[in-house]
Amino acid sequence: MPTALAIAAHPDDIEILFAGTMLQLAARGWDLHYVNLCDGSRGSTTMNMVDCAAKRLAEAQAACKVLGATFHHPIYHDMEACYTTANLAKVAAIVRMAKPSIVLTHSPIDYMEDHEIACRLAVSAAFSHAMPNLESDPAIPVYNDPVTVYHGQPIHNRLPTGELVVPHLYVDITNVIDQKLDSLACHESQKLWLDKSQGQDSYLETTRKVSAEVGTLSGDFEYAEGWRRREHWGFCGETDDPLADALADIIVDTRK
């Protein structure tokens, strides 16, 4: 069974940005793995860090269950994301345990550092999946199959400086949009937090609207998620494109 691993920063990022694509892969027989590198402990105006982390862990595990994925635990607190060898070793262990042929992760440029650092760690962990002299934590054997990395859209489809990001691939998620939102609804603690900190109003409706915007950009779909394939050097073959191959019947490819 082919495997896809989603590596994101915070509990709810996978649901907002990646879940529709993951559900479409699962419907085609793919095994899914799920990790948020941050524990969510600072994402509240009402809970202390310990209580917040526990609440958000439970929410993430519930959302992961909705997606039918294998859950991997976070490795650091919110706002403590750093590109270090110690953190890379932990993410490398997750990659080697999951043995994905697809890694889904954040845009290299996004609105906050936690997202960008999660992306960098995901990319380096995928790059080193067959590198025995990069020891993982815990120690997990390397594997030699190719890994293709795909970057999701930045928040609201724009760079921090406002420029629109146009994906390489648009994945139709119209038939799974309700299930995507069901997974996001598991993160009930985030409604108050996002309302107060970022003015998101209803985070479910915001996610629906952003998915509709990507659908409009595709020119074909009511709701969509967008992806950019990372170049192949050190990861996979030059023509490897497993996401496009797996979802060929529900994709618009702007590279053609």
Secondary structure, 3 states (H helix, E strand, C coil): CCEEEEEECCCCHHHHHCHHHHHHHHHCCCEEEEEECECCCCCCCCCCHHHHHHHHHHHHHHHHHHHCCEEECCCECCCCCCCCHHHHHHHHHHHHHHCCCEEEECCCCCCCHHHHHHHHHHHHHHHCCCCCCCCCCCCCCCCCCCCEEEEECCHHHECCCCCECCCCEEEECHHHHHHHHHHHHCCCCHHHHHHHHHCCCCHHHHHHHHHHHHHHHHCCCCCEEEEEECCCCCCCCCCCCHHHHHCHHHEEECCC
